[in-house]
């Protein structure tokens, strides 16, 4: 599996479990709707007052699990940021392709978009015997 295959796999799904480190050091996770850019950037929206947003502003390390259906997953670790300006507009366009209703959420107080840049990915396919488990180069 290469980077393009990974992007194709991630685009088959719309939901991810994201995990971050809470302000008190405790783990926190949530389900998010996401989109993937051609540059392997994962983007989702949230509100500034959510635990995930507060956590990621304090500590940008994040992990995601995508594709738990059909016994095939991608486990992703990376760094989150909150783009602005042209970068934000580019990522919003990507996100709105998957979630057109995301445009309506732009009126919500405190809505923001989070970009995740993966630094490590493990792809696991347990539909095979033996299972196919591999790290995917993302750099």
LUMLORO-951125 format. One record per residue (C-alpha): residue number from 1; x, y, z; chain; residue in one letter. Coordinates in nm, 4 decimals. Each point is the difference from the previous one (the first is absolute). Layout:
LUMLORO-951125
NODE,NUM,X,Y,Z,A,a
...
END
This chain:
LUMLORO-951125
NODE,1,0.0000,0.0000,0.0000,A,x
NODE,2,0.1287,0.3436,-0.0906,A,x
NODE,3,-0.1140,0.3528,0.0832,A,x
NODE,4,-0.2529,0.0161,-0.2862,A,x
NODE,5,-0.1507,-0.3349,0.1048,A,x
NODE,6,-0.0303,0.1331,0.3548,A,x
NODE,7,-0.1824,0.3136,-0.1182,A,x
NODE,8,-0.2379,-0.2177,-0.2027,A,x
NODE,9,-0.0638,-0.2221,0.3046,A,x
NODE,10,-0.0618,0.2947,0.2342,A,x
NODE,11,-0.2436,0.1575,-0.2464,A,x
NODE,12,-0.2169,-0.3131,0.0105,A,x
NODE,13,-0.1105,0.1053,0.3487,A,x
NODE,14,-0.1462,0.3127,0.1567,A,x
NODE,15,0.0418,-0.0602,0.3740,A,x
NODE,16,0.3061,-0.0326,0.2199,A,x
NODE,17,0.0633,-0.0460,0.3677,A,x
NODE,18,0.2419,0.2711,0.1062,A,x
NODE,19,0.1922,-0.0051,0.3245,A,x
NODE,20,0.1855,0.2800,0.1732,A,x
NODE,21,0.1562,0.0708,0.3365,A,x
NODE,22,-0.2234,0.1860,0.2433,A,x
NODE,23,0.1103,0.3074,0.1903,A,x
NODE,24,0.0327,-0.2204,0.3086,A,x
NODE,25,0.2042,-0.2609,-0.1896,A,x
NODE,26,-0.2916,-0.2419,-0.0362,A,x
NODE,27,-0.0848,-0.1503,-0.3383,A,x
NODE,28,-0.3022,0.1326,-0.1872,A,x
NODE,29,-0.1583,-0.1310,-0.3166,A,x
NODE,30,-0.2888,0.0939,-0.2277,A,x
NODE,31,-0.1467,-0.0952,-0.3347,A,x
NODE,32,0.0511,0.2624,-0.2699,A,x
NODE,33,-0.1054,0.0333,-0.3608,A,x
NODE,34,0.3043,0.0673,-0.2180,A,x
NODE,35,0.1290,0.0528,-0.3517,A,x
NODE,36,0.3435,-0.0703,-0.1506,A,x
NODE,37,0.1909,0.2323,-0.2311,A,x
NODE,38,0.2184,-0.1144,-0.2884,A,x
NODE,39,0.2964,0.0868,0.2254,A,x
NODE,40,-0.1135,-0.2489,0.2689,A,x
NODE,41,-0.1305,0.2679,0.2332,A,x
NODE,42,-0.2982,-0.1080,0.2071,A,x
NODE,43,-0.2460,0.2782,0.0823,A,x
NODE,44,-0.3005,0.0154,0.2299,A,x
NODE,45,-0.2065,0.2727,0.1593,A,x
NODE,46,-0.0780,0.0540,0.3651,A,x
NODE,47,-0.0971,0.2759,0.2388,A,x
NODE,48,0.2665,0.1893,0.1983,A,x
NODE,49,-0.1538,-0.1006,0.3335,A,x
NODE,50,0.0135,-0.3775,-0.0574,A,x
NODE,51,0.2448,-0.2077,0.1981,A,x
NODE,52,0.1754,-0.1146,-0.3180,A,x
NODE,53,0.0586,0.3581,-0.1126,A,x
NODE,54,0.1250,0.1162,0.3394,A,x
NODE,55,0.2235,-0.3079,0.0225,A,x
NODE,56,0.1490,0.0476,-0.3468,A,x
NODE,57,0.0697,0.3689,0.0568,A,x
NODE,58,0.1950,-0.0931,0.3137,A,x
NODE,59,0.1674,-0.3130,-0.1436,A,x
NODE,60,-0.0305,-0.0532,-0.3774,A,x
NODE,61,0.0804,-0.3720,0.0075,A,x
NODE,62,-0.2917,-0.2015,-0.1332,A,x
NODE,63,-0.0834,-0.3521,-0.1035,A,x
NODE,64,-0.2781,-0.1260,-0.2236,A,x
NODE,65,-0.1475,-0.3390,-0.0817,A,x
NODE,66,-0.1794,-0.0240,-0.3324,A,x
NODE,67,-0.1782,-0.2833,-0.1755,A,x
NODE,68,-0.0927,-0.2458,0.2737,A,x
NODE,69,-0.2688,-0.1451,-0.2254,A,x
NODE,70,0.0899,-0.3227,-0.1767,A,x
NODE,71,0.2967,-0.0706,0.2322,A,x
NODE,72,0.2276,0.2448,-0.1819,A,x
NODE,73,0.1395,0.3069,0.1767,A,x
NODE,74,0.2495,0.2803,-0.0209,A,x
NODE,75,0.1515,0.1146,0.3281,A,x
NODE,76,0.1413,0.3488,-0.0380,A,x
NODE,77,0.2174,0.2167,0.2210,A,x
NODE,78,0.0751,0.3580,-0.0854,A,x
NODE,79,-0.0096,0.3652,0.0904,A,x
NODE,80,-0.3057,0.2233,-0.0155,A,x
NODE,81,-0.0130,0.3673,-0.0807,A,x
NODE,82,-0.2628,0.2652,-0.0669,A,x
NODE,83,0.0634,0.1499,-0.3445,A,x
NODE,84,-0.1072,0.3489,-0.0998,A,x
NODE,85,-0.0208,0.2099,-0.3137,A,x
NODE,86,0.0554,-0.1718,-0.3347,A,x
NODE,87,0.1001,-0.3273,0.1671,A,x
NODE,88,-0.3280,-0.0095,0.1889,A,x
NODE,89,-0.1990,0.0782,-0.3142,A,x
NODE,90,0.1770,-0.2813,-0.1896,A,x
NODE,91,-0.0694,-0.2514,0.2779,A,x
NODE,92,-0.3587,0.1152,0.0429,A,x
NODE,93,-0.0588,-0.0601,-0.3732,A,x
NODE,94,0.1281,-0.3550,0.0479,A,x
NODE,95,-0.2177,-0.0485,0.3088,A,x
NODE,96,-0.3129,0.1467,-0.1625,A,x
NODE,97,0.0335,-0.2490,-0.2862,A,x
NODE,98,-0.0636,-0.2794,0.2523,A,x
NODE,99,-0.2236,0.2010,0.2360,A,x
NODE,100,-0.1924,0.2656,-0.1967,A,x
NODE,101,-0.1935,0.0791,0.3199,A,x
NODE,102,0.3295,0.1194,0.1478,A,x
NODE,103,-0.0678,0.3329,-0.1714,A,x
NODE,104,-0.3099,0.0400,0.2187,A,x
NODE,105,0.2111,-0.0580,0.3114,A,x
NODE,106,0.2164,0.3010,-0.0875,A,x
NODE,107,-0.2681,0.2101,0.1704,A,x
NODE,108,0.0458,-0.1855,0.3296,A,x
NODE,109,0.1778,0.1992,0.2709,A,x
NODE,110,0.3540,-0.1274,0.0457,A,x
NODE,111,0.0076,-0.2388,-0.2971,A,x
NODE,112,0.3530,-0.0864,-0.1055,A,x
NODE,113,0.1764,-0.2477,-0.2279,A,x
NODE,114,0.2783,-0.2298,0.1080,A,x
NODE,115,0.2666,-0.1310,-0.2363,A,x
NODE,116,0.1880,-0.3183,0.0840,A,x
NODE,117,0.3309,-0.0731,-0.1674,A,x
NODE,118,0.0771,-0.3696,0.0501,A,x
NODE,119,0.3488,-0.0934,0.1160,A,x
NODE,120,-0.0611,-0.3753,0.0412,A,x
NODE,121,-0.2581,-0.2377,-0.1496,A,x
NODE,122,-0.0609,-0.3686,0.0557,A,x
NODE,123,-0.2366,-0.1751,-0.2407,A,x
NODE,124,-0.1525,-0.3277,0.1167,A,x
NODE,125,-0.2100,-0.2375,-0.2102,A,x
NODE,126,-0.1329,-0.2887,0.2040,A,x
NODE,127,-0.2062,-0.1394,-0.2884,A,x
NODE,128,0.3107,-0.1837,-0.1204,A,x
NODE,129,0.1722,-0.3031,0.1508,A,x
NODE,130,0.2516,0.0882,0.1203,A,x
NODE,131,-0.1093,0.3586,0.0636,A,x
NODE,132,0.1722,0.2728,-0.2005,A,x
NODE,133,0.1458,0.2490,0.2481,A,x
NODE,134,0.2388,0.2660,-0.1181,A,x
NODE,135,0.1275,0.3463,0.0645,A,x
NODE,136,-0.0724,0.2358,-0.2880,A,x
NODE,137,0.2593,0.2640,-0.0877,A,x
NODE,138,-0.1578,0.3444,0.0283,A,x
NODE,139,0.3001,0.2264,-0.0461,A,x
END
